[in-house]
């Protein structure tokens, strides 16, 4: 029983005693102040839950044996805190020992609430009817306090893959549609409501507003799921994402689409204690079967579908109208004249431009941004290019022609326009990592390696509403971090604009060739015999499971960037890669669920000019010698890949392994347990980033061979216990990031040999009890970014490091699981 976990007054009393003891000790203690403060914050945050559950326990049958163990645990905690207050400052051993015990106490409290309480509260919810609302309110308050104070979020920066996205800060004209759509959704009878409108009308924004409406949230509570469907939906991936979003583990594999649908129905019925709302966003004509297959006989279950088309055969359809002129003017002026709405062009001219946008919110936003701060002559020129300014666009292609004028504002910034067109190379409704774009643009447009140019141009596109720049966490102010943790998204209509603009020239003369392949349907020009080679610099192919990898009839002598986007569990590199002599950048991304086995990698050995490789969400079982000897390769990125077997199965002792490689990025590779010693033979390596590799626990002593290393990031490798002693050989190292390496229990004694070290990140290193005395020799060290627990470790050395600046970031316990 949930209430039994707390054992009534006895447990409540001992919990209160522990909290009071911790508060008093934190005020007096010198040795453990930061640790005690953290423990105090956690106890204070969960105290309301204890109080309410003790009251509720009177309504339930408590079993004494379930509480005795935890009461004993709290009593031991009290004794521990009392002992800590008696430890002398000079007793270094006891300070470290008892600091670890306090951390263990804190972890056990969090673990208890995370596992036992969560599981049993879920099991016994129906038995706590009289008090559950009060507990929920207090939990929400706890979450709000912790998140507002800087609580830890998921590493990817998002609440979940099927959570409701945020809405824009300024919205007009959707209040009445929101109320009308809500009435249609909540009326009795019918389980599917279709929200229909042309692209760029605000369908998705309205759907988000509905999900965030207080009345809707009160009805559906946590059972609101928001799914991006797009043009070529993969039913199995969609269902797997739904399972993952709700914490289902392990996420099941499905044998077929029917199997996925059957499992989805069973799962929805199991969680359907409250009404359910499933939002299927951007369903294209021809994909109605997905909606039909998602209809189940579950009480209170509703489906909201957004679509550019009127989908026949469903219960209700709400047709979202274009903005009326008054709302269109309001939206347009908000963007075009941001300085308090002041205008420097005539109202008549503004009126004509607004009418030319036809009430499309997207057209209004983009055109307004392109005309912001421009003289009247630019406005008049825009009207002329619209050839009379029709009031309503007859089709999306007509709207695309209108939106083309927004690119005219980039005439003086041709590279920005090229960057916008390049965004069309990636699938719709997908986040594009800024680091991927940086790899492309460094080679195509001679951008800086540090990403500053990339960030500047993406920011320019974002400012003009031609793309959305997403920062998943606050980015450190360092030269190699401009593109870290940043992504770009683009409205489907803007992607179509980029593809449309790129397709205006003859096939053989296009600078970029963007190909979408579905169901093995190759474009007509590909099926026929090309009269001459394709001279594009960029080739992007997006496909599903049916891509014919045997196609080898393309001549691509000028392609410098190849982007392969796919969704399948097995992908074979196409044979035409073998003849791409000019290729510099290869980007391979699997957008399906689970890693895809990547085959035919030996073809990469023919790409003598290849400089950058980026693999995402793929499995690599082996690496051939020809690949390891690529003479011009400068950077390789492995994101969410399975690479353990590849490192184990290949001979990495080759003296010529990647002779010009200067950067390796490894992120979220869960099967990387031991960093391969052979990689340490890459003596020209300057940047090594190993982030969120949770199973990594061994760095070899050969690490000291990387004597040219300047940046080493080991962020969030939580099982890594120590750094190799040979790290002291890295005398050119300027930046070391060991933040959130919670398992790190000691620093190497030779740390002081890092004579070039300037910046050290060590927030979240809870296991460190002390620093080696050699750190006093780090004369070049200027910035240490840490938390309260690790800041105190530097106190004895401040007098030696006169230029040192400590930046202390606050840490709060992560109680989002409540």
Secondary structure, DSSP 4 states (H G I P E B T S, - for coil): -TGGGT-HHHHHHHHHHHHHHHHHHHHH-STTHHHHHHHHHHHHHHHHHHHHHHHHGGGS---HHHHHHHHHHHHHHHHHHHHHTT--TT-HHHHHHHHHHHHHHHHHHHHIIIIIIHHHHHHTGGGGTTTHHHHHHHHHHHHHHHHHTT----TTSSS-TTSPPP--S---S-HHHHHHHHHHHHSSS-SEEEEE--TTSSHHHHHHHHHH-HHHHHHHTT-EEEEEEESS--HHHHHHHHHHHTT-SSPPP-SSHHHHHHHHHHHHHHHTTS-EEEEEEEEPTT-HHHHHHT----TTEEEEEEESS--TTSSEEEEPPPPPHHHHHHHHHHHHTTTTT--SS-HHHHHHHHHHTTT-HHHHHHHHHHHTT--HHHHHHHHHHTTT--SS-SSHHHHHHHHHHHHHTTTT-HHHHHHHHHGGGS-TT--EEHHHHHHHHHHHS---TTSHHHHHHHHHHHHTTSSEEEESSPPPSSTT-TTTTEEEE--HHHHHHHHHHHTSS-GGG-SEEEEE--TT---HHHHS--SS----SEEEEE--TT--TT------TT--EEEEEE-SSEEE--GGGGG-TT--EEEEEE-SSSPEEEE-GGGGGG-TT--EEEEESEE-----HHHHT-TT--EEEEES-B-HHHHHHS----TTTTTT--EEEEES-TT--B--GGGGG-TT--EEEEES-TT--B--GGGGG-TT--EEE-TT-TT--B--GGGGG-TT--EEE-TT-TT--B--GGGGG-TT--EEE-TT-TT-----GGGGG-TT--EEEE-HHHHGGGGGGTTT-TT-EEEEPP-----TT-
